[in-house]
């Protein structure tokens, strides 16, 4: 028994010293806290406590969740709300392909990792160079955010009526700021930055003239058309920090000429 306890303490100390675990834990706390804003905005948008919790537990994609309740609050239809949420959620499918090649989960871990694949877990994992740290970063951030996001969603939903209008507290902008903070540094090259700016401008211009939920669809069309007809460099885009195929092709150069 003493030997087992010693081994457990040793593993715990090793994990706490892991750079990926420390990053994952800090991101989990920061991201989980603004689950309060989603919970509060959701109930003030007309959803019940249990509907709010179902979105966080089952959808578990912050941007998609905020898009859904934003459309509902603006009077948009359920189809428009689902369309906006789906468009934002498509990025997780792209992350999933990258992480499947990078982490190669097996068995039940493949299904669990699919649900935990979000912006933060992807960024934490791909920001590491060591394969062990990549796994630790993904699972620490993914599990940590899932637990804290749902806990604070419940807190926000229960406190929603007491808070009054969440916009007075700036809660409606918390998720947007966090999403931009993750996205913007990962845009590589001038063309993807220009596309992001044009899409944001198209969304702002469309808001006064079209129903809720449609501006984001317009932005998606603008991005798709721009990407289809553009002739940018192949090494520009929203790229991972680590080449997931580097272990299979050790002599392959990194797309940015950096770490491999």
C-alpha positions in Angstrom: 0.0 0.0 0.0 2.8 2.4 0.9 4.6 1.6 -2.4 1.4 2.3 -4.3 0.9 5.7 -2.5 4.5 6.6 -3.3 4.0 5.8 -6.9 0.8 7.9 -7.1 2.5 10.9 -5.5 5.4 10.6 -7.9 3.1 10.5 -10.9 1.1 13.5 -9.5 4.3 15.5 -9.0 5.4 14.6 -12.6 2.1 15.8 -14.0 2.2 19.0 -12.1 5.6 19.8 -13.4 4.5 19.1 -17.0 4.3 22.3 -19.1 1.3 21.1 -21.0 -0.6 20.2 -17.9 0.1 23.7 -16.4 -1.0 25.4 -19.6 -4.1 23.1 -19.8 -5.1 23.9 -16.2 -4.7 27.6 -16.6 -6.7 27.6 -19.8 -9.4 25.4 -18.2 -9.9 27.9 -15.4 -9.9 31.0 -17.6 -12.3 29.4 -20.2 -14.5 27.7 -17.6 -15.1 31.0 -15.8 -16.8 32.6 -18.8 -19.2 29.7 -18.9 -21.1 32.0 -16.5 -21.8 34.4 -19.4 -23.2 31.6 -21.5 -25.5 30.4 -18.7 -26.8 33.9 -17.9 -27.3 34.9 -21.5 -29.0 31.6 -22.3 -31.7 31.9 -19.7 -32.3 35.5 -20.4 -32.7 34.6 -24.1 -35.6 32.4 -23.3 -34.1 28.9 -22.7 -34.7 27.0 -19.5 -32.1 25.9 -17.1 -32.1 22.3 -18.4 -32.1 23.4 -22.1 -29.0 25.6 -21.2 -27.3 22.7 -19.5 -28.1 20.3 -22.4 -26.4 22.7 -24.9 -23.3 22.8 -22.7 -23.1 19.1 -22.0 -24.0 17.8 -25.5 -22.9 20.5 -27.9 -19.9 21.7 -25.8 -18.6 24.2 -28.3 -18.6 27.7 -26.9 -18.8 29.6 -30.1 -21.6 27.5 -31.5 -23.5 27.8 -28.2 -23.3 31.5 -28.2 -24.3 31.6 -31.9 -27.3 29.5 -31.1 -28.6 31.6 -28.3 -27.7 34.8 -30.1 -30.0 33.9 -33.0 -32.8 32.8 -30.6 -32.5 36.0 -28.6 -32.6 38.1 -31.8 -35.9 36.4 -32.8 -34.4 34.1 -35.4 -35.8 30.7 -36.3 -34.6 27.4 -35.0 -33.2 26.5 -38.4 -31.2 29.8 -38.5 -29.9 29.1 -35.0 -28.9 25.6 -35.9 -27.3 26.8 -39.1 -25.2 29.4 -37.3 -24.1 26.9 -34.6 -23.3 24.3 -37.2 -21.1 26.6 -39.3 -19.0 27.6 -36.2 -18.9 23.9 -35.1 -17.4 22.7 -38.4 -14.0 23.9 -37.3 -14.0 21.2 -34.6 -14.3 18.6 -37.4 -11.1 20.0 -39.0 -9.4 20.0 -35.6 -10.5 16.4 -35.2 -8.7 15.3 -38.3 -5.5 17.0 -37.2 -5.7 15.6 -33.7 -6.5 12.1 -34.9 -3.3 12.1 -36.8 -1.3 13.7 -34.0 -2.6 11.7 -31.0 -4.0 8.5 -32.6 -6.5 7.8 -29.9 -7.8 4.2 -29.7 -11.0 2.5 -28.3 -13.2 4.6 -26.1 -10.6 7.4 -26.1 -11.4 8.1 -29.7 -15.1 8.9 -28.9 -14.1 10.9 -25.8 -11.5 12.9 -27.6 -14.0 13.7 -30.4 -16.3 15.4 -27.8 -13.4 17.2 -26.1 -12.0 18.6 -29.4 -12.4 22.3 -29.1 -10.2 25.4 -29.8 -8.5 25.3 -26.4 -7.7 21.6 -26.3 -6.4 21.7 -29.8 -4.2 24.8 -29.2 -2.8 23.3 -26.0 -1.9 20.0 -27.7 -0.5 21.3 -30.9 1.5 23.9 -29.0 3.7 21.1 -27.6 6.7 19.4 -29.4 6.9 16.3 -27.3 4.3 13.5 -28.1 3.7 12.8 -24.4 3.1 16.5 -23.7 0.8 16.7 -26.7 -1.4 14.0 -25.1 -1.2 15.6 -21.6 -2.1 19.0 -23.0 -5.1 17.8 -24.9 -6.7 15.7 -22.1 -5.9 18.3 -19.4 -7.5 21.2 -21.3 -10.3 19.1 -22.7 -11.4 17.5 -19.5 -10.7 20.6 -17.4 -12.7 22.9 -19.6 -15.6 20.4 -19.9 -16.0 20.1 -16.2 -15.6 23.8 -15.3 -17.5 25.1 -18.3 -20.6 23.1 -17.3 -20.2 24.0 -13.6 -20.1 27.7 -14.4 -22.8 27.4 -17.0 -25.0 26.1 -14.2 -23.9 29.0 -12.0 -24.7 31.5 -14.7 -28.0 30.0 -15.5 -29.1 30.0 -11.9 -27.9 33.5 -11.3 -29.2 34.8 -14.6 -32.3 36.4 -13.2 -30.5 37.9 -10.3 -27.8 39.5 -12.6 -30.4 41.4 -14.6 -29.3 42.2 -18.2 -26.0 40.3 -18.7 -25.0 42.9 -21.3 -24.6 45.5 -18.5 -21.9 43.3 -17.1 -20.2 42.8 -20.4 -20.9 39.1 -20.4 -22.1 39.1 -24.0 -18.6 40.0 -25.2 -16.6 37.7 -23.0 -16.8 34.7 -25.3 -16.2 36.8 -28.4 -13.0 38.2 -26.9 -11.7 34.8 -25.8 -12.4 33.3 -29.2 -10.6 36.1 -31.0 -7.7 35.8 -28.6 -7.3 32.2 -29.6 -7.9 32.6 -33.3 -6.0 35.8 -34.2 -2.4 34.7 -33.3 -2.9 31.5 -35.3 -3.7 33.2 -38.6 -0.6 32.9 -40.7 0.0 35.3 -43.5 -1.7 38.5 -44.8 -4.4 36.8 -46.9 -6.1 34.9 -44.1 -6.0 38.0 -42.0 -7.6 40.0 -44.8 -10.3 37.3 -45.2 -11.1 37.4 -41.5 -11.5 41.2 -41.7 -13.7 41.1 -44.8 -15.9 38.5 -43.2 -16.3 40.6 -40.0 -17.1 43.6 -42.1 -19.7 41.7 -44.1 -21.3 40.5 -40.9 -21.5 44.0 -39.4 -23.0 45.5 -42.6 -25.6 42.7 -43.0 -26.9 42.9 -39.4 -29.4 45.8 -39.9 -30.9 44.3 -43.1 -31.3 40.6 -42.6 -32.9 38.3 -39.9 -30.9 37.1 -36.9 -28.6 34.3 -37.8 -28.3 35.2 -41.4 -25.2 37.5 -41.1 -23.0 34.7 -40.1 -24.2 32.6 -43.0 -23.3 35.6 -45.3 -19.9 35.7 -43.7 -19.4 32.0 -44.4 -20.3 32.4 -48.0 -17.9 35.4 -48.4 -15.1 33.3 -46.8 -15.8 30.3 -49.0 -15.9 32.4 -52.2 -12.8 34.3 -51.3 -10.9 31.0 -50.5 -12.2 29.4 -53.7 -11.0 32.1 -56.0 -7.9 33.2 -54.1 -4.4 32.2 -55.1 -2.6 32.6 -51.8 0.6 30.8 -50.8 0.2 27.2 -49.7 2.0 27.9 -46.4 -0.6 30.5 -45.3 -3.7 29.8 -43.3 -4.8 28.7 -39.9 -2.0 26.3 -39.3 -1.1 24.1 -36.3 2.1 24.8 -34.4 3.2 21.2 -34.9 3.2 19.0 -38.1 1.1 16.0 -37.1 2.8 13.8 -39.6 6.4 14.7 -38.6 6.9 11.4 -36.8 6.0 9.5 -40.0 8.2 11.8 -42.2 11.2 12.8 -40.1 12.8 14.6 -43.0 9.8 16.6 -44.0 10.2 20.3 -43.3 7.7 22.1 -41.1 5.3 24.4 -43.1 6.7 27.4 -41.3 10.3 26.3 -41.2 10.1 26.2 -37.4 9.6 23.3 -35.0 8.9 19.8 -36.3 
